[in-house]
Structures are given as C-alpha cells and as structure tokens.
Amino acid sequence: MDGSAGKSPAIVWIVNISALLLVLLWTIPTFGIFVSSFRDRDAISTSGWWTALSASEQSLVTRAAPPDEAVQEGDVWVISGNVFEGGEGTVSAFGFRAQEPTAGSPGGALELRDGGVLQMQENGDYTISYQEQPEGSRGDRVFYTSAVPPEFSTENYENVLTSEGVAQSFLNSLTVAIPSTVIPILIAAYAAYALAWMQFPGRVLLVAIVVGLLVVPLQLSLIPLLQFYGWVGDIFGVPAKGYIGIWLAHTGFGLPLAVYLLRNYMAGLPREVIESARVDGATDFGIFMRIVLPLSFPALASFAIFQFLWTWNDLLIAKVFLGQTDNQMVLTGRLVELLGSRGGDWEILTTSAFITIIVPLIVFFSMQRYLVRGLLAGSVKGG
C-alpha cells in the first residue's frame, strides 16, 4: 500500500516537467535582459549575456595610431602601442580584417594591405612597420582576442532614468494604467453578477454578444472611435485626445473579457449559498457585495493582472488617444523616442525593456499573493 502510494502517476510527472519548462522559458529571457542591462554596448555586441557571468574569450577591436605619427627607427618607420587601455591583459590571437580577426598568433606577423607589417605580443604590445614613410590621418583597425573579465555598471540606468521626460512619462503610464484597470472591474463585476444570477429577458443574447465581442480586433475600432471622440469633443468643447478618452477606450476594449471571465466564475459559485441568502431576505445588491464579490476575488485579481499588463505595455492606443506632449506621453512612447535618438545603442534597449517590466513584475507577484489567499478563503467558505 505504501509502495503504490509513493509512486507518482506518469501524468503528474508530465505536468510538473511542462510547468518547469514554461517557467524556464519565461525566466531565462528576463534574466538575460537584466544581465544585459548592466553591460556596455561593446560587450553586448560582441558576446551573449551568458558569457558575462564569467571571464570569456572575446574578439575586440581597436584602432592604431595614424600613419602620420610613425617614428623612424633605422631604415623603417614604426607605429607602436598597446591594445589594452590599462596596459594589462593577455592576447591569444590578432588580425587586421573583420573576416579573419584571429589570423595571427602572439609573436607572429601579418602583412597589411598597404605594405605594412603588423606584429603583436602576448601582453598587447603591437608594432606596424613600413619600409617607407606612410601617409594618412586614420590608423588601421587592429583586432585581437582576449579573456575579458565580467564587468557591470549602472551607467545604462543612469542614462535612461536621467533622460529628459522619462520620470514624467512613468507617472503618465501609471495615470493611464490604474484607472484603466479599476474602471472595467467595477463595471464588469456588476454586469457579470446580473448575467450569472439575475433572471431577465435577453440575458442569453447579451452573453452571446459579449462572447462575440471577444473576437473583434480592437484595431478595427480605433479610427471610428477617435472620430466619435472628435465629434463629442466638438459638441462639448473638449479636446478629443486626453486621459478620459483613453480610460474609456481601455474600458471598452477590456470589458468583454472581464465580463466573460467574471460571469463564468460567478456562475460556478455554490447555488445553495445564494439561495439561502435570498431566503433570509437579502437583496441582490447585498448578495453581490457580501457574498459574491468576496468569493470572486481570485477572478477579479486575475483580470486585474492581465488588464494592468496590457494597459501598462500599450503603445498603439496611447499614440491614438493621447497627445505627444510631455505631460501625456506614456513610458513606452518615451522609450521609443529615446531609442530612436540613440541609434544603435543596444544597451539602452535592454535597460529600457527591463525598466518597463519592473512595475508589471511587482504587480504580478503582489496580486499573486492575494490571489492565493482568495483561492484558499473561497475554498473554506465554499466548504
């Protein structure tokens, strides 16, 4: 009996392994973004984030002194230097072409295209020798391979967080996300209770309409909705773009899913509890506030997580229904502008990506704790 009880069914192992793989698929990229956000552009461009946790062989490049700085030594003209800025390091290979960065070994020599001879020592000292006095104001590129220790800094975060307008855009995103999460929950909770427990004509039709709205792409309604906002704004003399408009837009786009999830959850609550409350004389509002709403907290928390993540990471709707001024631009829009002005600064991209997910991660783990509490409380009450 003990032996059979100690054996786990195969399905349990499959579920556990699948859950572990899903966790790894989500955690590893996030950890990679976190590590890359503390690396500089050269490190990100030349090696993967997993190499930053220990010393690794990397192919680096520097530029030698220009030919017009060559010094005559006997019958040859020589350009000399060291590839390491601090003067400490070990070279395992070198070259002068990007296609062959490891063509030479320390102590060897390579003939350059312009007739010079490149020599490099293991400590990084190099010389470029010419038979005749070279000309030019731009030095040759020198590639070298060396073991680079891990190096991290907070410079990327300082550049992003101290950029003009980022702090205001962070507050703008909170101004958009928090009401856009609370308003749909308030409306959907009442609607879900009515569709689940109240009898009235057309209830089934309303449920079918809600399900149908789930498959309507929100992109199709952006232009008509913006035109409607403009028409209403002309009547009442208010701007078409603003926080109220984007709150209503996110509320409308999120309501179908909210009503659908909450209605299905509320419909599964114990009928005996609801009927007992009605027998005791409780009104629908009292049943909703004192029984249904507390028992439905897990579903409310789940939708709050999804809705907040959606509104926080949104860029399309914010560009359509908000202006581009500093007091309205959200964080995603500000970071896109920052990336556009920075060009190929990949360190800005990784840092910006991690900054945008910090708040969603905090919300998720905070709500997850309350979600587990709600599930346990609901199971006790349901029993």
C-alpha angles and dihedrals in degrees: 000000000000091000093053092045092051094056115090117218117248091246091061091054091048092051093047093048092047091050091049092051091050091051091050092047090056099037102046097057090045091051089047091054090048093052093044091051089068095049129086126244096262093052092049092047096049104039144019124260091250090066091058093074092070140015110289140181108257133179108231134178136213135170123244124227114283118269093247088068093059115131122217114238111179110307096345137068114231135198113193138179146124125265092215115080092207093042093240126105145083126253119210098177140358142190145163101229128071089221091056108027092156100045095121136048126219110280092024131104136232127198113231125219093251093055098265124129119228118207126178134185129212092255091058099260111141137181132194113202127199129187090213131034106278124223132212141080099237123076126222121261114252120201121200137172119223141160105259119198118223112275127186134176140170093230092109092056091046090053094049100039094045094048114115114271099009095110092048091047089052090056090045090056091052089048089055100039103046099053090038088059100042099044097056091047092052093050097038094050093059092043093048092052091050092050093045104043111011122084116220136137116278096021094129090048091053091051090051091050091051091051090048092052090058091071097047110106110235090219089071092061100045098089097041090047092049090049089050090051089052091051092049090045092054091052097049097030097241128127116266092225121061146102095286090055095051091045090055091044094053089044092054094045093047100043099079093056092041094051092045095050096042094044092053091047095047092046089059095056116112109282091206091065093051094046092048091054091051091050088053088056100258116156124229090256091051092048090049096048100039104033116013099041097051092045091048095055094108091057092044091051092048093053091044090057094050094043094049093048090050096048094041094052095039119121105156099059091041091055091049101044102028131061124243096240121120093253092055108031112109125223096259091054092047092051091049089055090047092052091048093054093044095054111196100004097133092178088066090053095053093043092049091048092053093045090055093052097047094083095043090050091051091048093047097050092042093051091042090063092051090043091059090048090051092050092051093045091048092051092052093048091044091054 
